[in-house]
């Protein structure tokens, strides 16, 4: 039995999925692998374009907010986090809240999207939020897990953003509303200790309530 499984679940006659964690040692990479396996072989319902058998060539999700985690940045650029903020990230600050996402081009699409083919030019290194997305129904536990992983990973990236502004240098802000961010709002997370999804346990990232939903039959 795999440490994490994405299993079929039916919602009003439409195929979706649920996440089951079978081992407390399960990592975020186990979760990513499970969802990618489900996407590639499940025949699940694609609510945005139900006529498509696969997601190939559909770029609707590439036109939305794309949050990025600390590990995603390492995968894309290595340890030079400051360079990532200059080249492909967008920093939005609303007073004390900092939101870091993938930059969009002039048409409001991800800068890594090949607009002629509707495919990702960094597919093998694409962010976790992209790897684990499909426009099909999912259980509450599956939704919360994905949300909590992405939010925790982005919080760690925000901490790194603060550090790029050391020695009196103001961190890059691309868009802001009365920006007054405070690093104390972003304590260290499990993402601080590694650059590898295989080194971060699901149990250390998600809330106790979500963990219970993932490890019991009641979702």
NORHU-V765064 format. One record per pair of residues at least 6 apart in sequence whose ideal C-beta (glycine too) atoms are under 8 Angstrom apart, sorted by the first residue. I is the first residue (numbers start at 0). J is the second residue. Records with the same first field share a line. If there is no record, write none. Layout:
BEGIN
I=J  J
END
This chain:
BEGIN
0=21
1=21  29  33
2=20  21  22  24  25  26  29
3=18  19  20  21  22  25  29  30  32  33  201
4=18  19  21  33
5=16  17  18  19  33  34  36  37  41  141
6=16  17  18  19  37
7=14  15  16  17  37  41  43
8=14  15  16  17  136  137  138
9=15
10=136
13=44  46  135  136
14=41  42  43  44  135  136
15=43  44  135  136  137  138
16=34  37  41  43  135  136  137  138  141
17=137  138  140  141  218
18=30  33  34  137  138  140  141  144  213
19=213  214
20=201  210  213  214
21=214
23=200  202  214
24=200
25=200  201  202
26=196  197  198  199  200  201
27=127  148  196  197  199  200  201  204
28=195  196  197
29=201
30=131  144  148  201
31=127  130  131  196
34=130  131  133
35=130  131
37=43  133
38=54  133
42=52
43=133  135
44=135  136
45=51  54  57  133  134  135
46=134  135  136
47=57  59  134
48=57  59  134
51=57
54=133
55=117  118
56=116  117  118
57=117
58=108  112  114  117  118
59=134
60=129  132  134
61=108  109  112  119
62=103  107  108  109
64=100
65=100  101  109  126  128  129
66=98  99  100  101  126  128  149  150  153
67=88  99  100  101  126  128  152  153  156
68=126  127  128  148  149  151  152  153  155  156  190
69=152  153  155  156  159  190  191  194
70=127  152  190  193  194  195  196  199
71=126  127  152  156
72=80  83  88  156  159
73=194
74=124
75=83  87  121  124
76=82  83  86
78=194
80=156  159  160  163
81=163
84=90  160  163  170  171
85=171
87=101  102  110  111
88=99  100  101  102
89=99  100  101  102  103  173  174
90=97  98  99  160  170  171  172  173  174
91=97  98  99  100  172  173  174  175
92=98  172  174  175  176  178  180
93=175  176  177  178
94=176  177  178  179
95=179  180  181  184
96=180
97=157  160  180  185
98=153
99=153  156  157  160
101=109  110  111  126
102=109  110  173
103=109  110
104=110  112
106=114
108=114
109=119
111=119  120  121  125
112=118  119  120
113=119  120
119=125  129
127=148  149  152  196
128=145  149
131=145
138=212  218
139=212  218
140=209  212  213  218
141=218
143=205  206  208  209  212
144=201  205  209  213
147=204  205  206  209
148=201  204  205
151=188  189  190  204
152=188  190
154=185  188  190
155=185  187  188  190  191
156=190
157=185
158=182  185  187  188  191
160=170  171
161=170  180  182  185
163=170  171
164=170
172=178
188=204
189=199  200  203  204
190=199
192=198
193=199
201=210  213
202=210
205=213
212=218
END
